[in-house]
Amino acid sequence: MHQHFTIPHEETVRAKWPHEIFLINLVFNHILVFASTFGVFSTFPWMVLIVPVISFAITGYILIQARQIAKSDETWFVKSHWIIADRRNKHFMLLLTVACAIIGSGLLISKLMGWSKIATIALLGGFGLLPFMVALLVLIVLGNDSMYQARHGKLPKRFVEQNPDSSDSTPSSA
């Protein structure tokens, strides 16, 4: 399931970084900040836009940093964890874009059609937020597992098979 490598502590810290940034976006921004801004929605409705703006900034940072790390002289293990985080980040960007489009178009349609507030909330919650929150939960679990793997010098076996190390570091038996 996983391959274990003997990795120095400093390298595991650098390998955890992309997963930590990714989880900060998911947990802090999309759960805590969203809950707090949603609480003031009736008074400051535009405040909720802070969440996607921050999220797109963080996902953009991961995207740019992953490209820079790929071209750098960083170790294969650290590059591998950036690749894994970048792939999940791209999936999340697509998910966030679709959720924003559904919610934005749902608000527009609701306004144009004169739907009640309850119908609008049901539509947006059921088709926009609920699938997004389920996918968010899955990504949080995967991000936590990747952080654990980085901390313990591990990579998924399938990833290692598809992206072999061109240097001479060999996996230890575990």
Secondary structure in CASP SS format (residue, H / E / C, confidence):
PFRMAT SS
TARGET T0000
AUTHOR 0000-0000-0000
METHOD secondary structure of the structure
MODEL  1
M C 1.00
H E 1.00
Q E 1.00
H E 1.00
F C 1.00
T C 1.00
I C 1.00
P C 1.00
H H 1.00
E H 1.00
E H 1.00
T H 1.00
V H 1.00
R H 1.00
A H 1.00
K H 1.00
W H 1.00
P H 1.00
H H 1.00
E H 1.00
I H 1.00
F H 1.00
L H 1.00
I H 1.00
N H 1.00
L H 1.00
V H 1.00
F H 1.00
N H 1.00
H H 1.00
I H 1.00
L H 1.00
V H 1.00
F H 1.00
A H 1.00
S H 1.00
T H 1.00
F H 1.00
G H 1.00
V C 1.00
F C 1.00
S C 1.00
T C 1.00
F C 1.00
P H 1.00
W H 1.00
M H 1.00
V H 1.00
L H 1.00
I H 1.00
V H 1.00
P H 1.00
V H 1.00
I H 1.00
S H 1.00
F H 1.00
A H 1.00
I H 1.00
T H 1.00
G H 1.00
Y H 1.00
I H 1.00
L H 1.00
I H 1.00
Q H 1.00
A H 1.00
R H 1.00
Q H 1.00
I H 1.00
A H 1.00
K H 1.00
S C 1.00
D C 1.00
E C 1.00
T C 1.00
W H 1.00
F H 1.00
V H 1.00
K H 1.00
S H 1.00
H H 1.00
W H 1.00
I H 1.00
I H 1.00
A H 1.00
D H 1.00
R H 1.00
R H 1.00
N H 1.00
K H 1.00
H H 1.00
F H 1.00
M H 1.00
L H 1.00
L H 1.00
L H 1.00
T H 1.00
V H 1.00
A H 1.00
C H 1.00
A H 1.00
I H 1.00
I H 1.00
G H 1.00
S H 1.00
G H 1.00
L H 1.00
L H 1.00
I H 1.00
S H 1.00
K H 1.00
L H 1.00
M H 1.00
G C 1.00
W C 1.00
S C 1.00
K H 1.00
I H 1.00
A H 1.00
T H 1.00
I H 1.00
A H 1.00
L H 1.00
L H 1.00
G H 1.00
G H 1.00
F H 1.00
G H 1.00
L H 1.00
L H 1.00
P H 1.00
F H 1.00
M H 1.00
V H 1.00
A H 1.00
L H 1.00
L H 1.00
V H 1.00
L H 1.00
I H 1.00
V H 1.00
L H 1.00
G H 1.00
N H 1.00
D H 1.00
S H 1.00
M H 1.00
Y H 1.00
Q H 1.00
A H 1.00
R H 1.00
H C 1.00
G C 1.00
K E 1.00
L E 1.00
P E 1.00
K H 1.00
R H 1.00
F H 1.00
V H 1.00
E H 1.00
Q H 1.00
N C 1.00
P C 1.00
D C 1.00
S C 1.00
S C 1.00
D C 1.00
S C 1.00
T C 1.00
P C 1.00
S E 1.00
S C 1.00
A C 1.00
END
